[in-house]
Amino acid sequence: MARQPRSESPDAILHVYSRGNYRTDIFADPGAAGSFLTSMHEATLRSGWHLYTFAVMPNHFHMMLRTPRANLARGMHLMLSGFAIRFNGLRDERGHVFQGRYHAKKMPSTISAGRLFDYINLNTVRKGLMSVDDLARSELSAIRGLCKPALRGETRSGEALERFIGYPDKPEGWDSYNAHLKKVCLEDPEATIFESTWTSGEIIDRREQAKNPVGARDPSGFNQAEMEALEDRHTEATFAQLLADTGMTEADVAREHGVRAWKMSIAAQMFRLTTASLPWVVRKLNAGSVSHFSLCLRNGVRPH
């Protein structure tokens, strides 16, 4: 039976997580963890996600994010496939790295975003892997980037601290949040209160959703078709802007068939800033064979 497509929403805050295949410790060595973080930040940039925090455990990860372009499925495909290629390449292996389909839960309307922010940040602490003070020194926690902004990458932990917790994104705010996390951990050491409240909130939201007529608009104001168009519009607009920035026009694209240096430059930016596929980019650039263009990109060929 075909799997149901994920429900997308540009305004919902999501808790996204997945576990390593066969419960193996896929992030046990720094190389694997670093490869995952690279894939996560690349996918976040390409997808335009608002990644508020993350926690990487020995055999699974957690992320808190929002998808303004309603493209969670596309972005997760890029992130997980990108990591799988890196992970298997390091070990000369093949196959799935994660156990089944990733999980993505919308934050219940009865839960504050600050509570989810705390929950994810305390995951490694509650599992006994490190202390609250250790979080600021571990690349496996977004708290390190919170306390050292130069290390944040694409993570919006400072924005989350101000919006969801109410502390300033500056040293005194970071210190206050450290004390806050210790207090939360003491009050709910196993996260049982949080998880119970989350489950109750999901039940309430499902009941409210059942009252709405079929085809009702998302709280963001978009219907499903409009949400699906958000990603396509971004991709087309980015391509048009990059083409203009290069000083080229659609007429130039049509006239200059095949691989050109300026086309490769546009393609590289498209793969950094959008979720566009290689065939889509090659077709838009009138660049000829997909396989040949891909080979030129991988080998760094710079044609005239």
PAZAKE-442022 format. One record per residue (C-alpha): residue number from 0; chain; residue in one letter; x, y, z. Coordinates in steps of 0.5 Angstrom, whole numbers, plus 500, padded with zeros to 3 digits. Layout:
N
[NUM; "A"; "a"; [X; Y; Z]];
...
end
This chain:
304
[0; "A"; "m"; [500; 500; 500]];
[1; "A"; "a"; [503; 507; 498]];
[2; "A"; "r"; [505; 511; 504]];
[3; "A"; "q"; [500; 517; 505]];
[4; "A"; "p"; [504; 524; 504]];
[5; "A"; "r"; [506; 528; 509]];
[6; "A"; "s"; [501; 534; 511]];
[7; "A"; "e"; [505; 540; 510]];
[8; "A"; "s"; [504; 547; 513]];
[9; "A"; "p"; [509; 554; 513]];
[10; "A"; "d"; [507; 556; 520]];
[11; "A"; "a"; [507; 550; 524]];
[12; "A"; "i"; [513; 548; 528]];
[13; "A"; "l"; [515; 541; 528]];
[14; "A"; "h"; [519; 536; 532]];
[15; "A"; "v"; [523; 532; 527]];
[16; "A"; "y"; [527; 526; 529]];
[17; "A"; "s"; [529; 519; 526]];
[18; "A"; "r"; [533; 513; 529]];
[19; "A"; "g"; [539; 509; 526]];
[20; "A"; "n"; [538; 503; 522]];
[21; "A"; "y"; [538; 497; 527]];
[22; "A"; "r"; [539; 502; 533]];
[23; "A"; "t"; [546; 502; 531]];
[24; "A"; "d"; [550; 508; 534]];
[25; "A"; "i"; [551; 511; 527]];
[26; "A"; "f"; [553; 518; 530]];
[27; "A"; "a"; [558; 514; 535]];
[28; "A"; "d"; [565; 517; 531]];
[29; "A"; "p"; [566; 525; 530]];
[30; "A"; "g"; [566; 523; 523]];
[31; "A"; "a"; [559; 521; 522]];
[32; "A"; "a"; [556; 526; 527]];
[33; "A"; "g"; [560; 532; 523]];
[34; "A"; "s"; [557; 529; 516]];
[35; "A"; "f"; [550; 529; 519]];
[36; "A"; "l"; [551; 536; 521]];
[37; "A"; "t"; [554; 538; 514]];
[38; "A"; "s"; [548; 535; 511]];
[39; "A"; "m"; [543; 538; 516]];
[40; "A"; "h"; [546; 545; 515]];
[41; "A"; "e"; [546; 544; 507]];
[42; "A"; "a"; [539; 542; 507]];
[43; "A"; "t"; [536; 547; 512]];
[44; "A"; "l"; [539; 553; 507]];
[45; "A"; "r"; [537; 550; 501]];
[46; "A"; "s"; [530; 549; 504]];
[47; "A"; "g"; [529; 555; 507]];
[48; "A"; "w"; [528; 552; 514]];
[49; "A"; "h"; [528; 556; 520]];
[50; "A"; "l"; [532; 551; 524]];
[51; "A"; "y"; [531; 553; 532]];
[52; "A"; "t"; [535; 547; 535]];
[53; "A"; "f"; [537; 540; 534]];
[54; "A"; "a"; [540; 535; 539]];
[55; "A"; "v"; [544; 529; 536]];
[56; "A"; "m"; [544; 522; 540]];
[57; "A"; "p"; [549; 516; 539]];
[58; "A"; "n"; [543; 513; 535]];
[59; "A"; "h"; [538; 518; 533]];
[60; "A"; "f"; [537; 526; 532]];
[61; "A"; "h"; [532; 531; 534]];
[62; "A"; "m"; [530; 538; 530]];
[63; "A"; "m"; [525; 543; 532]];
[64; "A"; "l"; [524; 547; 526]];
[65; "A"; "r"; [519; 551; 521]];
[66; "A"; "t"; [518; 550; 514]];
[67; "A"; "p"; [516; 557; 511]];
[68; "A"; "r"; [516; 554; 504]];
[69; "A"; "a"; [512; 548; 506]];
[70; "A"; "n"; [517; 543; 504]];
[71; "A"; "l"; [519; 539; 509]];
[72; "A"; "a"; [519; 532; 505]];
[73; "A"; "r"; [523; 535; 500]];
[74; "A"; "g"; [528; 538; 505]];
[75; "A"; "m"; [528; 531; 509]];
[76; "A"; "h"; [530; 527; 503]];
[77; "A"; "l"; [536; 532; 501]];
[78; "A"; "m"; [538; 532; 508]];
[79; "A"; "l"; [538; 524; 509]];
[80; "A"; "s"; [540; 522; 502]];
[81; "A"; "g"; [546; 527; 503]];
[82; "A"; "f"; [548; 524; 509]];
[83; "A"; "a"; [547; 517; 507]];
[84; "A"; "i"; [552; 518; 501]];
[85; "A"; "r"; [557; 521; 506]];
[86; "A"; "f"; [556; 516; 511]];
[87; "A"; "n"; [556; 510; 507]];
[88; "A"; "g"; [562; 513; 503]];
[89; "A"; "l"; [566; 513; 509]];
[90; "A"; "r"; [565; 506; 510]];
[91; "A"; "d"; [564; 503; 503]];
[92; "A"; "e"; [557; 501; 505]];
[93; "A"; "r"; [550; 501; 502]];
[94; "A"; "g"; [543; 501; 504]];
[95; "A"; "h"; [539; 505; 509]];
[96; "A"; "v"; [542; 509; 515]];
[97; "A"; "f"; [536; 510; 518]];
[98; "A"; "q"; [530; 506; 521]];
[99; "A"; "g"; [524; 507; 517]];
[100; "A"; "r"; [521; 513; 515]];
[101; "A"; "y"; [523; 519; 519]];
[102; "A"; "h"; [518; 522; 524]];
[103; "A"; "a"; [515; 529; 524]];
[104; "A"; "k"; [510; 532; 529]];
[105; "A"; "k"; [506; 538; 529]];
[106; "A"; "m"; [507; 542; 536]];
[107; "A"; "p"; [500; 542; 539]];
[108; "A"; "s"; [497; 549; 540]];
[109; "A"; "t"; [496; 548; 547]];
[110; "A"; "i"; [504; 547; 548]];
[111; "A"; "s"; [509; 553; 548]];
[112; "A"; "a"; [515; 553; 543]];
[113; "A"; "g"; [519; 554; 549]];
[114; "A"; "r"; [517; 547; 552]];
[115; "A"; "l"; [519; 544; 546]];
[116; "A"; "f"; [526; 548; 545]];
[117; "A"; "d"; [527; 546; 552]];
[118; "A"; "y"; [525; 538; 551]];
[119; "A"; "i"; [530; 538; 545]];
[120; "A"; "n"; [536; 541; 548]];
[121; "A"; "l"; [535; 537; 554]];
[122; "A"; "n"; [535; 530; 551]];
[123; "A"; "t"; [542; 528; 551]];
[124; "A"; "v"; [542; 531; 559]];
[125; "A"; "r"; [536; 526; 560]];
[126; "A"; "k"; [539; 520; 557]];
[127; "A"; "g"; [545; 521; 562]];
[128; "A"; "l"; [550; 523; 556]];
[129; "A"; "m"; [552; 530; 558]];
[130; "A"; "s"; [551; 535; 563]];
[131; "A"; "v"; [547; 542; 562]];
[132; "A"; "d"; [554; 545; 562]];
[133; "A"; "d"; [557; 540; 557]];
[134; "A"; "l"; [552; 542; 552]];
[135; "A"; "a"; [556; 549; 550]];
[136; "A"; "r"; [562; 545; 549]];
[137; "A"; "s"; [559; 539; 544]];
[138; "A"; "e"; [558; 540; 537]];
[139; "A"; "l"; [552; 535; 538]];
[140; "A"; "s"; [548; 540; 541]];
[141; "A"; "a"; [545; 547; 538]];
[142; "A"; "i"; [547; 550; 545]];
[143; "A"; "r"; [554; 550; 543]];
[144; "A"; "g"; [552; 555; 537]];
[145; "A"; "l"; [547; 559; 542]];
[146; "A"; "c"; [553; 561; 546]];
[147; "A"; "k"; [558; 562; 540]];
[148; "A"; "p"; [554; 565; 535]];
[149; "A"; "a"; [560; 564; 530]];
[150; "A"; "l"; [558; 556; 530]];
[151; "A"; "r"; [551; 557; 529]];
[152; "A"; "g"; [551; 555; 522]];
[153; "A"; "e"; [544; 555; 519]];
[154; "A"; "t"; [541; 554; 526]];
[155; "A"; "r"; [536; 560; 529]];
[156; "A"; "s"; [538; 558; 536]];
[157; "A"; "g"; [539; 566; 538]];
[158; "A"; "e"; [532; 568; 535]];
[159; "A"; "a"; [529; 562; 539]];
[160; "A"; "l"; [532; 564; 545]];
[161; "A"; "e"; [529; 571; 545]];
[162; "A"; "r"; [522; 569; 542]];
[163; "A"; "f"; [520; 563; 545]];
[164; "A"; "i"; [524; 563; 552]];
[165; "A"; "g"; [524; 571; 553]];
[166; "A"; "y"; [532; 572; 554]];
[167; "A"; "p"; [536; 576; 550]];
[168; "A"; "d"; [541; 573; 545]];
[169; "A"; "k"; [547; 575; 549]];
[170; "A"; "p"; [552; 572; 554]];
[171; "A"; "e"; [547; 574; 560]];
[172; "A"; "g"; [541; 571; 556]];
[173; "A"; "w"; [545; 565; 555]];
[174; "A"; "d"; [547; 564; 562]];
[175; "A"; "s"; [540; 565; 564]];
[176; "A"; "y"; [538; 560; 559]];
[177; "A"; "n"; [543; 555; 562]];
[178; "A"; "a"; [540; 556; 569]];
[179; "A"; "h"; [533; 555; 566]];
[180; "A"; "l"; [535; 548; 563]];
[181; "A"; "k"; [538; 546; 570]];
[182; "A"; "k"; [531; 548; 573]];
[183; "A"; "v"; [527; 544; 568]];
[184; "A"; "c"; [531; 538; 568]];
[185; "A"; "l"; [530; 538; 576]];
[186; "A"; "e"; [523; 539; 575]];
[187; "A"; "d"; [522; 534; 570]];
[188; "A"; "p"; [528; 529; 570]];
[189; "A"; "e"; [525; 524; 565]];
[190; "A"; "a"; [521; 529; 561]];
[191; "A"; "t"; [514; 525; 563]];
[192; "A"; "i"; [510; 531; 565]];
[193; "A"; "f"; [512; 534; 558]];
[194; "A"; "e"; [511; 528; 554]];
[195; "A"; "s"; [504; 527; 558]];
[196; "A"; "t"; [502; 535; 556]];
[197; "A"; "w"; [504; 534; 549]];
[198; "A"; "t"; [500; 527; 548]];
[199; "A"; "s"; [494; 531; 551]];
[200; "A"; "g"; [495; 537; 546]];
[201; "A"; "e"; [495; 532; 540]];
[202; "A"; "i"; [488; 529; 542]];
[203; "A"; "i"; [485; 536; 543]];
[204; "A"; "d"; [488; 538; 536]];
[205; "A"; "r"; [485; 532; 533]];
[206; "A"; "r"; [478; 533; 536]];
[207; "A"; "e"; [478; 541; 534]];
[208; "A"; "q"; [481; 538; 527]];
[209; "A"; "a"; [475; 533; 526]];
[210; "A"; "k"; [470; 539; 527]];
[211; "A"; "n"; [473; 543; 521]];
[212; "A"; "p"; [470; 541; 514]];
[213; "A"; "v"; [474; 537; 509]];
[214; "A"; "g"; [478; 542; 505]];
[215; "A"; "a"; [479; 547; 510]];
[216; "A"; "r"; [485; 552; 509]];
[217; "A"; "d"; [491; 551; 513]];
[218; "A"; "p"; [492; 556; 519]];
[219; "A"; "s"; [497; 560; 515]];
[220; "A"; "g"; [491; 562; 510]];
[221; "A"; "f"; [494; 557; 505]];
[222; "A"; "n"; [490; 551; 502]];
[223; "A"; "q"; [494; 545; 500]];
[224; "A"; "a"; [495; 547; 492]];
[225; "A"; "e"; [497; 554; 494]];
[226; "A"; "m"; [502; 551; 499]];
[227; "A"; "e"; [505; 546; 494]];
[228; "A"; "a"; [506; 552; 489]];
[229; "A"; "l"; [511; 555; 495]];
[230; "A"; "e"; [517; 551; 493]];
[231; "A"; "d"; [516; 552; 486]];
[232; "A"; "r"; [515; 559; 486]];
[233; "A"; "h"; [521; 560; 490]];
[234; "A"; "t"; [525; 556; 485]];
[235; "A"; "e"; [523; 559; 479]];
[236; "A"; "a"; [524; 566; 482]];
[237; "A"; "t"; [531; 564; 485]];
[238; "A"; "f"; [533; 562; 478]];
[239; "A"; "a"; [531; 568; 475]];
[240; "A"; "q"; [535; 572; 480]];
[241; "A"; "l"; [541; 568; 479]];
[242; "A"; "l"; [540; 569; 471]];
[243; "A"; "a"; [540; 576; 472]];
[244; "A"; "d"; [546; 577; 476]];
[245; "A"; "t"; [550; 573; 471]];
[246; "A"; "g"; [548; 578; 466]];
[247; "A"; "m"; [544; 573; 462]];
[248; "A"; "t"; [537; 573; 459]];
[249; "A"; "e"; [533; 567; 457]];
[250; "A"; "a"; [535; 568; 450]];
[251; "A"; "d"; [542; 567; 452]];
[252; "A"; "v"; [540; 560; 455]];
[253; "A"; "a"; [536; 558; 449]];
[254; "A"; "r"; [542; 561; 444]];
[255; "A"; "e"; [548; 558; 448]];
[256; "A"; "h"; [546; 550; 448]];
[257; "A"; "g"; [550; 545; 452]];
[258; "A"; "v"; [555; 546; 458]];
[259; "A"; "r"; [558; 553; 459]];
[260; "A"; "a"; [562; 556; 465]];
[261; "A"; "w"; [556; 561; 467]];
[262; "A"; "k"; [551; 556; 467]];
[263; "A"; "m"; [555; 552; 472]];
[264; "A"; "s"; [556; 558; 476]];
[265; "A"; "i"; [548; 558; 476]];
[266; "A"; "a"; [547; 551; 477]];
[267; "A"; "a"; [552; 551; 483]];
[268; "A"; "q"; [548; 557; 487]];
[269; "A"; "m"; [541; 553; 485]];
[270; "A"; "f"; [544; 547; 489]];
[271; "A"; "r"; [546; 551; 495]];
[272; "A"; "l"; [540; 556; 495]];
[273; "A"; "t"; [534; 551; 493]];
[274; "A"; "t"; [531; 544; 493]];
[275; "A"; "a"; [531; 544; 485]];
[276; "A"; "s"; [533; 537; 482]];
[277; "A"; "l"; [539; 536; 477]];
[278; "A"; "p"; [534; 535; 471]];
[279; "A"; "w"; [530; 541; 473]];
[280; "A"; "v"; [536; 545; 473]];
[281; "A"; "v"; [539; 542; 466]];
[282; "A"; "r"; [533; 543; 463]];
[283; "A"; "k"; [532; 550; 465]];
[284; "A"; "l"; [539; 552; 463]];
[285; "A"; "n"; [539; 548; 456]];
[286; "A"; "a"; [545; 545; 458]];
[287; "A"; "g"; [544; 538; 454]];
[288; "A"; "s"; [545; 531; 457]];
[289; "A"; "v"; [544; 531; 465]];
[290; "A"; "s"; [549; 526; 466]];
[291; "A"; "h"; [555; 530; 462]];
[292; "A"; "f"; [553; 536; 466]];
[293; "A"; "s"; [553; 532; 472]];
[294; "A"; "l"; [560; 530; 471]];
[295; "A"; "c"; [562; 537; 469]];
[296; "A"; "l"; [560; 539; 476]];
[297; "A"; "r"; [563; 534; 480]];
[298; "A"; "n"; [570; 534; 476]];
[299; "A"; "g"; [570; 542; 476]];
[300; "A"; "v"; [570; 543; 469]];
[301; "A"; "r"; [570; 550; 467]];
[302; "A"; "p"; [568; 550; 460]];
[303; "A"; "h"; [569; 557; 456]];
end
